[in-house]
Amino acid sequence: MKPIQIHRHELTLFPESSRVIIRPFVPDENLIVTIIGRALALSDEEVIDQLKSVHSEFEDRHFEIDSILMHHFGIVERHIFTQRPLSRERKLLIGALFSGEYALESAAIFNPSMVPHPDQSDLDPGAKRFIMSLRATGEGHISSIEFRAGTISVDGRIKLDPVSRFVIEPEIIPDPGYQKRRFCIKLHEMGCDNDHVTAVMATLGERFTRSDLNKSVGTVRHETQPGSHELTRTLESVQWLADSNYEVRFSENLAISERIIFPVSPNETKGIEDARFVRFADDDETVTYYATYTAYNGHDILPQLIETKDFLHFHILSLNGNAVQNKGMALFPRRIGGRYAMLSRQDNENLFIMFSDNPHHWNDPEVILRPCEMWESVKVGNCGSPIETEKGWIVITHGVGPMRKYCIGAVLLDLNDPTKVIGRLSDPLLSPEGKDREGYVPNVVYSCGSMLHGDRLILPFAVSDQASAVASVKLRDLLGALLESSESGN
């Protein structure tokens, strides 16, 4: 089989330590009052001077720094031990004492996925605008989702839009809504089947808000006397599930590169990992952008789902079902036979497929791909959502072989029955080589999602868990090799 010619574009995204956000920096409870006391002991003139220094050093590094500092003041306000009213300046200074900059991508910016931009207006003929998601990792190895935008010209040249110096977290919607059926299913999967759950859910409608839930939880806690360990554990589980499902919203005035989705819920405290975005077109032609990602709290992983129409308003949702248990879930870009389809890896070794009538519920996975060649002999998985062609579904895969070396491959699934593998590359499409071997995790190339543009497959990929690059391959060459492998029995 003739080797496939893959083109590596002269485009690499490296970590940039100057892209920072302001996060709460709150010490142990016993120190909070002491720190506040030092701020209260300052004269009004000293407060103004100190606040001027803060503004002088940090104001140009952030949008609306005062609103962030005031929010952080609110976090510790209950510890204020004086009845004397505080000036706005003193509140801001106290907020600054409990704040710190966090460099989002100081360690790495990697594991990209790419989808067509919702806005394809005002482009040259044959060009396409795209959005690239990236996993940014900073201090403490906490991962978040960053974005880049750019265009691909008719002849395949890729250009990124200018990247802003600023990064802004979204507004967290204060009273998100929930679907009762979905919420109850997840509680059942969590082992919360008892009278306390029944009592909480009984007064709620088919759609309810967080404030509705809080009211019901409070009523059950008050009316169930005496309390018990089971009651406390159950109500904590209900609140934990509610925290895991939330909504965030960005201002439409922010550029794509200025938007950052940073961990919000308790199950994400150590990161939001490996978002696989896909443009999903439903049977009625409505378009939703979905992304599966892995929430990590330092001990456990939890597959989650992101939904957005415009990359401004995002719904973050828990997934349900016995197949929601491992990394690497990737949704097909449309229904197949009226049902949603998802790739997954249940056992940390093989590639599975599953079907569902609901994108939030997944059960009964079946194996479609097992390790075969030596370069994928440890495990095999997907590198993003399948890509539809007239010859079948192209699935970009990753394989792990000797010395924990990650390579990128490809398989072709039947268009109408994607449980059938039509073709499979025997050799990697892309391997770590030269300087790409060096990084935070050596000898790794990896992707979370590719995109078709004309006669080319555009493949963004991570370089050794540190930086990101882009390659492309002619579609006819890749399909030809996959179909040739089918004919030869590989």
C-alpha positions as CSV (number, residue, x, y, z in Angstrom):
1,M,0.0,0.0,0.0
2,K,1.4,3.4,-1.0
3,P,2.0,5.7,2.0
4,I,-0.5,8.5,2.4
5,Q,0.9,11.9,2.0
6,I,0.0,14.1,5.0
7,H,0.8,17.8,5.0
8,R,1.9,19.5,8.2
9,H,0.9,23.1,8.2
10,E,3.2,25.8,9.5
11,L,0.9,26.6,12.4
12,T,1.7,25.6,16.0
13,L,-0.1,26.9,19.1
14,F,2.3,27.1,22.1
15,P,1.3,27.7,25.7
16,E,1.2,31.4,26.5
17,S,1.7,32.2,30.2
18,S,0.5,35.8,29.9
19,R,-3.1,34.7,29.3
20,V,-4.5,34.9,32.9
21,I,-7.7,35.2,34.8
22,I,-8.3,36.2,38.4
23,R,-9.4,33.4,40.7
24,P,-10.4,33.4,44.4
25,F,-7.3,33.0,46.7
26,V,-8.9,32.2,50.0
27,P,-6.8,30.6,52.8
28,D,-7.9,28.5,55.8
29,E,-10.8,29.9,57.8
30,N,-8.6,30.8,60.8
31,L,-6.5,33.1,58.6
32,I,-9.4,35.0,56.8
33,V,-10.3,37.1,59.8
34,T,-6.6,38.0,60.5
35,I,-6.1,39.2,56.9
36,I,-9.3,41.2,57.0
37,G,-8.2,42.7,60.3
38,R,-5.0,44.1,58.7
39,A,-7.1,45.7,55.9
40,L,-9.5,47.2,58.4
41,A,-6.6,48.7,60.4
42,L,-5.4,50.8,57.4
43,S,-6.4,54.5,57.3
44,D,-8.5,55.7,54.4
45,E,-5.5,57.2,52.8
46,E,-3.5,54.0,53.0
47,V,-6.3,52.0,51.5
48,I,-6.5,54.4,48.5
49,D,-2.7,54.2,48.0
50,Q,-2.7,50.4,48.2
51,L,-5.6,50.1,45.8
52,K,-3.8,52.4,43.4
53,S,-0.9,50.0,43.4
54,V,-3.1,47.1,42.7
55,H,-4.8,49.0,39.8
56,S,-1.4,50.1,38.5
57,E,0.0,46.5,38.3
58,F,-3.1,44.6,37.3
59,E,-5.8,46.8,35.7
60,D,-4.3,46.5,32.2
61,R,-4.2,42.7,32.4
62,H,-8.0,42.2,32.9
63,F,-11.4,43.5,31.8
64,E,-13.4,45.1,34.5
65,I,-11.0,44.1,37.4
66,D,-13.1,46.0,40.0
67,S,-16.2,43.8,39.4
68,I,-14.1,40.7,39.9
69,L,-12.5,42.1,43.1
70,M,-15.9,43.1,44.4
71,H,-17.2,39.6,43.8
72,H,-14.3,38.1,45.7
73,F,-15.0,40.5,48.6
74,G,-18.5,39.0,48.6
75,I,-16.9,35.5,49.2
76,V,-15.4,36.6,52.5
77,E,-17.9,39.4,53.5
78,R,-19.5,37.2,56.2
79,H,-16.2,37.3,58.1
80,I,-16.2,41.1,58.4
81,F,-16.3,41.8,62.2
82,T,-17.1,45.5,62.2
83,Q,-20.5,47.2,62.1
84,R,-18.9,50.3,60.6
85,P,-19.8,50.7,56.9
86,L,-16.9,50.1,54.5
87,S,-15.9,52.3,51.6
88,R,-15.9,50.9,48.1
89,E,-12.1,51.3,48.0
90,R,-11.7,49.2,51.2
91,K,-14.0,46.5,49.8
92,L,-12.0,46.4,46.6
93,L,-8.7,46.1,48.5
94,I,-10.1,43.3,50.7
95,G,-11.2,41.6,47.5
96,A,-7.7,41.9,46.1
97,L,-6.3,40.3,49.2
98,F,-8.4,37.2,48.5
99,S,-7.6,37.1,44.7
100,G,-4.8,35.8,42.6
101,E,-4.0,35.4,38.9
102,Y,-4.2,32.0,37.3
103,A,-2.2,31.3,34.1
104,L,-4.6,29.1,32.1
105,E,-2.2,27.6,29.6
106,S,1.1,28.0,31.3
107,A,1.8,24.3,31.2
108,A,0.1,23.2,27.9
109,I,-2.5,24.0,25.3
110,F,-3.4,20.7,23.5
111,N,-6.0,18.1,22.5
112,P,-7.8,20.3,19.9
113,S,-11.1,19.7,18.1
114,M,-12.4,21.7,15.1
115,V,-15.9,22.4,13.9
116,P,-17.4,24.8,11.3
117,H,-18.1,28.2,12.8
118,P,-21.9,29.1,13.2
119,D,-21.2,32.2,11.2
120,Q,-20.1,31.6,7.6
121,S,-20.9,35.1,6.2
122,D,-18.6,37.5,4.4
123,L,-16.0,34.9,3.3
124,D,-14.1,34.6,0.0
125,P,-15.6,31.9,-2.3
126,G,-14.7,28.4,-1.2
127,A,-13.4,29.5,2.2
128,K,-14.7,28.3,5.6
129,R,-14.6,29.7,9.0
130,F,-13.9,27.4,11.9
131,I,-13.8,27.3,15.7
132,M,-11.1,25.2,17.4
133,S,-11.5,24.1,21.0
134,L,-8.3,23.4,23.1
135,R,-7.5,22.0,26.5
136,A,-5.6,24.6,28.4
137,T,-3.6,23.4,31.5
138,G,-2.0,25.6,34.1
139,E,-0.8,25.5,37.7
140,G,-1.9,22.4,39.6
141,H,-2.7,20.7,36.2
142,I,-6.2,22.2,36.2
143,S,-7.6,22.0,32.7
144,S,-10.2,24.3,31.1
145,I,-11.6,24.8,27.6
146,E,-10.2,27.6,25.4
147,F,-11.2,28.6,21.9
148,R,-9.6,29.9,18.7
149,A,-11.3,31.0,15.5
150,G,-9.9,31.1,12.0
151,T,-10.4,30.5,8.3
152,I,-9.4,27.9,5.7
153,S,-9.0,29.3,2.2
154,V,-10.2,27.5,-0.9
155,D,-6.8,26.1,-1.5
156,G,-6.4,24.8,2.1
157,R,-4.3,27.6,3.7
158,I,-5.2,28.0,7.4
159,K,-5.1,31.4,9.2
160,L,-6.0,31.9,12.8
161,D,-7.7,35.1,13.9
162,P,-5.6,37.4,16.2
163,V,-5.6,36.0,19.8
164,S,-6.6,38.5,22.4
165,R,-4.4,39.2,25.4
166,F,-7.5,39.0,27.6
167,V,-9.4,36.0,28.8
168,I,-12.8,36.2,30.5
169,E,-14.9,33.7,32.4
170,P,-18.6,33.5,31.6
171,E,-21.5,34.5,33.8
172,I,-22.9,31.5,35.6
173,I,-26.7,31.5,35.2
174,P,-27.9,31.7,38.8
175,D,-31.1,29.7,38.5
176,P,-30.7,27.0,35.9
177,G,-33.5,24.6,34.8
178,Y,-33.6,20.8,35.0
179,Q,-35.7,18.0,33.5
180,K,-37.3,15.9,36.2
181,R,-37.1,12.6,34.3
182,R,-33.4,13.0,33.4
183,F,-32.6,14.1,37.0
184,C,-34.4,11.1,38.5
185,I,-32.6,8.6,36.2
186,K,-29.2,10.0,37.2
187,L,-30.1,9.8,40.9
188,H,-31.1,6.2,40.4
189,E,-27.8,5.4,38.7
190,M,-26.1,7.1,41.7
191,G,-27.8,4.6,44.0
192,C,-30.2,7.3,45.5
193,D,-33.4,5.3,45.6
194,N,-35.2,6.0,48.9
195,D,-38.1,7.8,50.5
196,H,-36.1,11.0,50.9
197,V,-35.5,11.3,47.2
198,T,-39.2,10.5,46.5
199,A,-40.2,13.3,48.9
200,V,-37.8,15.8,47.3
201,M,-39.0,15.1,43.8
202,A,-42.7,14.8,44.6
203,T,-43.4,18.5,44.7
204,L,-41.4,19.4,41.6
205,G,-42.8,19.7,38.1
206,E,-41.5,18.1,34.9
207,R,-39.3,21.1,34.5
208,F,-38.0,22.8,37.6
209,T,-35.3,25.4,38.6
210,R,-32.5,25.3,41.1
211,S,-34.5,27.5,43.5
212,D,-37.5,25.1,43.2
213,L,-35.1,22.2,44.1
214,N,-33.5,24.1,47.0
215,K,-37.0,24.9,48.4
216,S,-38.0,21.2,48.2
217,V,-34.7,20.0,49.8
218,G,-35.2,22.5,52.6
219,T,-38.7,21.3,53.3
220,V,-37.7,17.7,53.4
221,R,-34.8,18.5,55.7
222,H,-37.1,20.4,58.1
223,E,-40.0,17.9,58.1
224,T,-37.8,14.8,58.5
225,Q,-37.1,14.6,62.2
226,P,-35.0,13.3,63.7
227,G,-32.4,13.6,61.0
228,S,-30.2,10.7,59.9
229,H,-27.0,10.0,58.1
230,E,-29.0,8.6,55.2
231,L,-31.0,11.8,55.0
232,T,-27.8,13.9,55.0
233,R,-26.1,11.7,52.4
234,T,-29.1,11.7,50.1
235,L,-29.7,15.5,50.2
236,E,-26.0,16.1,49.6
237,S,-26.2,13.8,46.5
238,V,-29.2,15.7,45.2
239,Q,-27.3,19.0,45.6
240,W,-24.2,17.5,44.0
241,L,-26.1,16.4,40.9
242,A,-27.7,19.8,40.6
243,D,-24.2,21.5,40.8
244,S,-23.0,19.2,38.0
245,N,-25.7,20.6,35.7
246,Y,-25.3,24.3,35.0
247,E,-25.5,27.0,32.4
248,V,-22.9,29.7,31.5
249,R,-23.2,32.7,29.2
250,F,-20.6,35.0,27.5
251,S,-21.2,38.5,26.3
252,E,-21.6,38.6,22.5
253,N,-19.0,41.4,22.5
254,L,-16.2,38.9,23.4
255,A,-14.0,37.5,20.7
256,I,-13.8,33.7,20.5
257,S,-10.3,33.6,22.0
258,E,-11.5,35.7,25.0
259,R,-13.9,33.0,26.1
260,I,-12.8,30.4,28.7
261,I,-14.8,27.6,30.3
262,F,-13.2,27.1,33.6
263,P,-14.2,24.3,36.1
264,V,-17.4,25.3,38.0
265,S,-18.9,22.2,39.6
266,P,-17.4,20.0,42.4
267,N,-16.7,17.1,40.0
268,E,-14.5,19.4,37.8
269,T,-12.3,20.8,40.6
270,K,-9.2,19.3,38.8
271,G,-10.2,20.0,35.3
272,I,-12.4,19.8,32.2
273,E,-10.5,17.5,29.9
274,D,-10.6,16.6,26.2
275,A,-13.7,18.2,24.8
276,R,-14.8,16.6,21.6
277,F,-17.0,19.1,19.8
278,V,-19.2,18.2,16.9
279,R,-21.7,20.1,14.7
280,F,-24.9,18.0,15.0
281,A,-27.6,18.5,12.4
282,D,-30.9,16.9,13.4
283,D,-33.5,15.5,11.1
284,D,-35.4,18.8,11.1
285,E,-32.2,20.6,10.1
286,T,-31.7,22.4,13.4
287,V,-28.1,22.6,14.3
288,T,-26.6,22.1,17.8
289,Y,-23.0,22.0,18.8
290,Y,-22.4,19.2,21.3
291,A,-19.2,18.3,23.1
292,T,-18.4,15.4,25.3
293,Y,-15.7,15.9,27.9
294,T,-14.3,14.4,31.0
295,A,-14.9,16.0,34.4
296,Y,-12.1,15.2,36.9
297,N,-12.1,15.9,40.6
298,G,-8.7,14.4,41.5
299,H,-10.1,11.0,42.2
300,D,-12.9,10.2,39.8
301,I,-13.8,10.9,36.2
302,L,-17.3,11.7,35.0
303,P,-18.2,12.0,31.3
304,Q,-20.3,15.2,30.7
305,L,-22.1,16.8,27.8
306,I,-21.9,20.4,26.6
307,E,-24.7,21.9,24.4
308,T,-24.6,25.2,22.6
309,K,-26.1,26.9,19.5
310,D,-23.8,29.9,19.3
311,F,-20.7,29.4,21.5
312,L,-22.1,32.1,23.8
313,H,-24.7,30.2,25.9
314,F,-23.6,26.8,27.1
315,H,-25.5,24.1,28.9
316,I,-23.3,21.7,30.9
317,L,-25.2,18.4,31.6
318,S,-24.5,15.0,33.2
319,L,-24.9,11.9,31.0
320,N,-26.9,8.9,32.0
321,G,-26.8,5.2,31.4
322,N,-24.7,2.2,32.2
323,A,-22.3,3.0,29.3
324,V,-21.3,6.4,30.8
325,Q,-18.2,5.3,32.6
326,N,-15.0,6.1,30.7
327,K,-13.2,8.7,28.7
328,G,-13.4,9.2,24.9
329,M,-17.1,9.5,24.1
330,A,-17.7,11.0,20.6
331,L,-21.1,11.7,19.1
332,F,-21.9,11.1,15.5
333,P,-22.9,14.4,13.6
334,R,-26.4,13.2,12.8
335,R,-28.9,10.5,13.6
336,I,-28.5,7.1,12.0
337,G,-31.8,5.2,11.4
338,G,-33.5,7.8,13.5
339,R,-31.3,7.2,16.5
340,Y,-28.3,9.0,18.0
341,A,-25.0,7.2,17.8
342,M,-21.9,7.5,20.0
343,L,-18.4,6.1,20.0
344,S,-16.9,5.3,23.4
345,R,-14.2,3.3,25.2
346,Q,-15.6,1.3,28.1
347,D,-12.7,-0.9,29.0
348,N,-9.6,1.3,28.4
349,E,-8.7,-1.0,25.5
350,N,-11.2,-1.3,22.7
351,L,-13.5,1.0,20.7
352,F,-17.2,0.7,21.2
353,I,-20.4,2.0,19.6
354,M,-23.8,2.6,21.1
355,F,-27.2,3.9,20.0
356,S,-29.9,5.9,21.8
357,D,-33.2,7.7,21.3
358,N,-31.8,10.5,23.6
359,P,-28.4,12.2,23.5
360,H,-28.3,12.2,27.3
361,H,-28.9,8.4,27.9
362,W,-26.4,5.7,26.8
363,N,-26.6,1.9,27.4
364,D,-25.6,-1.4,25.8
365,P,-22.3,-0.6,24.0
366,E,-20.8,-3.1,21.6
367,V,-17.2,-3.5,20.5
368,I,-16.4,-2.5,16.9
369,L,-12.6,-2.3,17.0
370,R,-9.9,-4.1,19.0
371,P,-6.1,-3.5,19.0
372,C,-4.6,-5.1,15.9
373,E,-1.3,-3.7,14.8
374,M,1.7,-3.4,17.2
375,W,1.5,0.5,17.2
376,E,-2.0,0.1,18.8
377,S,-1.4,-3.1,20.7
378,V,-2.0,-1.5,24.2
379,K,-5.3,0.2,23.5
380,V,-7.2,1.9,20.7
381,G,-9.7,4.8,20.9
382,N,-11.2,7.6,18.8
383,C,-9.8,11.0,18.0
384,G,-13.1,12.8,17.8
385,S,-16.5,12.4,16.2
386,P,-16.9,10.4,12.9
387,I,-16.8,12.3,9.6
388,E,-19.3,11.5,7.0
389,T,-18.3,10.8,3.4
390,E,-20.1,9.1,0.5
391,K,-18.0,6.0,1.1
392,G,-18.6,5.7,4.8
393,W,-17.8,7.2,8.2
394,I,-14.2,8.1,8.7
395,V,-13.1,7.7,12.3
396,I,-9.7,9.1,13.2
397,T,-8.3,6.8,15.9
398,H,-5.5,6.8,18.4
399,G,-3.4,3.8,19.2
400,V,-1.0,3.2,22.1
401,G,2.0,0.9,21.5
402,P,5.4,0.1,22.9
403,M,6.9,2.7,25.2
404,R,3.5,4.3,25.6
405,K,3.8,5.9,22.1
406,Y,0.6,7.4,20.8
407,C,-0.1,7.4,17.1
408,I,-3.1,8.5,15.0
409,G,-4.8,6.1,12.6
410,A,-8.1,5.8,10.7
411,V,-10.9,3.4,10.1
412,L,-13.9,3.5,7.8
413,L,-17.4,2.4,9.1
414,D,-20.4,1.5,7.0
415,L,-22.6,4.6,6.3
416,N,-25.9,2.9,7.2
417,D,-24.6,0.4,9.7
418,P,-21.6,1.9,11.5
419,T,-21.1,-1.3,13.6
420,K,-19.4,-2.7,10.4
421,V,-15.8,-1.8,9.8
422,I,-15.1,-1.4,6.1
423,G,-11.5,-0.5,6.2
424,R,-8.6,0.2,8.6
425,L,-5.1,1.6,8.1
426,S,-2.4,-0.9,9.0
427,D,0.1,1.9,9.5
428,P,-0.3,5.2,11.5
429,L,-1.6,8.2,9.6
430,L,0.5,10.4,11.9
431,S,3.2,9.5,14.4
432,P,5.3,11.6,16.8
433,E,8.6,12.4,15.2
434,G,11.5,14.8,15.7
435,K,10.7,17.7,18.0
436,D,7.1,16.5,18.3
437,R,8.4,13.7,20.5
438,E,9.4,16.1,23.3
439,G,6.9,17.6,25.7
440,Y,5.0,17.2,29.0
441,V,4.1,13.6,28.0
442,P,6.7,12.5,25.4
443,N,5.9,10.5,22.2
444,V,2.3,11.5,21.8
445,V,0.2,12.8,18.9
446,Y,-3.5,13.1,19.7
447,S,-6.7,14.8,18.4
448,C,-10.2,15.4,19.7
449,G,-11.8,16.2,16.4
450,S,-11.2,16.9,12.7
451,M,-13.2,18.7,10.0
452,L,-13.7,18.3,6.2
453,H,-13.0,21.2,3.9
454,G,-13.5,20.6,0.2
455,D,-11.3,17.7,-0.8
456,R,-9.2,17.8,2.4
457,L,-9.5,16.4,5.9
458,I,-8.2,19.1,8.3
459,L,-6.6,17.4,11.4
460,P,-5.6,19.5,14.4
461,F,-3.5,17.5,16.8
462,A,-1.7,17.8,20.1
463,V,2.1,17.5,20.3
464,S,3.2,15.5,23.4
465,D,0.5,17.0,25.6
466,Q,2.1,20.5,25.4
467,A,1.3,22.3,22.1
468,S,-1.0,21.9,19.2
469,A,-0.4,21.8,15.4
470,V,-2.5,21.2,12.3
471,A,-2.1,18.6,9.5
472,S,-4.2,17.8,6.5
473,V,-4.7,15.0,4.0
474,K,-6.5,14.7,0.7
475,L,-9.8,12.9,1.2
476,R,-9.4,10.8,-1.9
477,D,-6.0,9.5,-0.7
478,L,-7.3,8.6,2.7
479,L,-10.5,6.9,1.4
480,G,-8.5,5.1,-1.2
481,A,-6.1,3.7,1.4
482,L,-9.0,2.7,3.6
483,L,-10.9,1.0,0.8
484,E,-7.7,-0.7,-0.4
485,S,-7.2,-2.1,3.1
486,S,-10.7,-3.6,2.9
487,E,-10.0,-5.3,-0.4
488,S,-6.7,-6.7,0.9
489,G,-8.4,-8.0,4.1
490,N,-6.4,-5.8,6.5
